[in-house]
Amino acid sequence: MKISYVSAYDAQDVRSWSGTPYHMSRSLAQTMGDVEYIGSLKVPLPSRLIFRAKQVFYKLLARKRYLRDADLPTLKQFARQIDRCLSQSDSDIVISPTSYTLTYLKSKQPLVCWADATFAELIDYYPFHTNLCKESIRNGLAMEQAVFDKCKLAIFSSDWAANSALRNYRIEPAKVHVVSYGANIDCQRRLADIQRTAQSRPSNCCQLLFMGVNWQRKGGEIAVAVATALNQAGLKTELTLAGCQPPADQPLPEFVRSLGFISKSTQAGRDQIDRLFQESHFLILPSQADCAPMVLAEGNSFGLPSLSTHVGGIPSVVKDGVNGKLFAADASVKEYCDYVLPMFDDYSRYLELAESAFAEYQARLNWSVSAQKVNQLILRAI
């Protein structure tokens, strides 16, 4: 089967969207056949100027946000470029990780959307989708309904996103499926490697890793508070911050180190991320809003369990006692401590959890397994 993989950006660039399109498309190629990339979509200058004018208008006069992904002229420009490529293609199917790129397509090939959220669920959820103007909300809902009407499959990376599609749109339930995204990281590790890695982590010092670009939304302050409380409870704890810069007006305790953004596009950056995953006991990500963060699966590929929250699609990734622990978004710091401290009192429990986290990566949180599931869904649908 030949696939046309459609994205607004360059899916062959590992830096795009944390590497999700890169790893998704590569796994589909390995499982299903050839992949033809259609991306790096452009918008002509007149259309860009009109879009910018509408952005300024809504911001200044209505104090509202006008969204590019719901700008109909932009989506029509995208469709013209994609349709032109598809008209000369012999591909069997079109797959995209976002719905908006498929809005106005007139292709003869069946369409498949494999996304991590719906537009409806993102309204007033993420900061970028907060305080939208009525035009953006109306257009965004309409464009996604149009995609769900014509697509063969609407696949989502979590139950949260799939349930949103069923709840907010007129969509045939038979089209909707859940297939997890994989870890955006190369992994040749085996159980013996994970056992050695977990045993090399000290049993008298807890190493926490916070990795996220958005400090507030990902719960950076909570991560620092948990590390502080663990130290106060008598367990020496160190916290490493990667991916973002904490607010300059909030000085960090001496047991916290901040590394800033680390690029996966360089070998040095990938090696540094690998070391952080290997050395840490827990990935702590107390997100206040999230879809299905890739870093959770990436940590599991190193036998790194997660401390995260019951928000968005995270419960489809982290299973309590299997590859980590989930807390309420407003859980107290004491609840985190009550989970972590016993692991160091009986370190064998932690070692078992680390092995179990890696087993979850092998069983369901890697791109190879996910691509095989999508392949089977496509074969049944077409």
Steps between C-alpha positions, in 0.01 A plus 500: 500500500629844410425783743476873445595649835359851527609767748523877493868482600795283399433153640852391411641753747530344846465847654139538381242445776747323733575249225151348490440530121856376436466186712137437403567513127817293531315226690222499240759459226662208679166330558284586199719596206629807321430846640463808282543819702276797434581789731679828558180664377515864399248784507531782242589846628154657437334224706758540776437874513124451524547245777730734688252785464224286650729400786571865578135596465377241748784569742460877508125544467360186660796384711454156348730252326463416130644157428701407192400133513135610466560765232299375204699682225821346641344152503384546140855594399626186673242288317600635158862400557413158639245424228752598233747248640237230545373539144844389378538229763434127486464475877228279648414704809552839663599519867540814709572563870270805496147552378530855368732406211227270360214751515459592133667202330324357194733203457385163372710324765337401831585733789624398845554741789721379788488785750556564872207737560189653348454869439190500721692366799784752464272804527589679826725206592841593362615864533529534123136390461370725778295815444433418134275722295164359393615478138792273590279278717234475230752429225700253708197291590368509143831404340546203732143382442571512126809283549315245714222484240732393220779311672509121507651489847533745787775355719599663827791449738280490812152415626465866599537619140286221354219566746515869414446418132196287582361759741555819300451394138262304282731212422440132436628313807643229274749753363642587842791300644771547762863420420772642723782709362843350551817635657683753280830337573705214355513199730695177464494430872405165650378404846854420616608852404211650697578287804861619499391861453244488782742330739761767427266773628586574866262371767587781745434800273191564288574647158195673350483619139261769378500525120263739325503818294215675681593563865157594630280263298726201570505572875857611556423669832339181629809299404720736702258482795505119495881491494506745791256291704693177438819664627314627806367147560857370522551358150781677321348614172635677192286645223617563144302738279529458123317651207408839645619787712323556833388857577797725577326646806474159666844400630558126503620298802856369487379144437340609168700538179357655186640391162267693269398374158680192365474433126431151369632605161863463610679188619628688804144598592368146456786361709428751777129410506589130512725559802227688682254216443757244611604681818156603629265302724178672394384727223282755681247677278214646710322639193204730546399459135637248252407261219723191507859619563759305302757535777307253718549220248859609437579469870341155512739386227778546760304337781420846638157509674289816494336716766226686314137612517148393408463757221437472127627183338763421765293217659525316167879507533571457872338215692515518879750257644602377156712774343454774756241676711229755417384773737217751487603828339454669840652218706699601806877469507454249784322260263806492274727443799279222635553314173870561451635452854396132540680420173830596666417324825462179299706562188401167345155652441658775294705251296184305419324819394789594271483160327123528470532847343730359233256214437227758430728669249564169326135393500317816393701825519729460200442604142551154351212350697280804435567500124407132480168574671429786261592280206243241609231766542570637153492159336160431655366844407596505134 
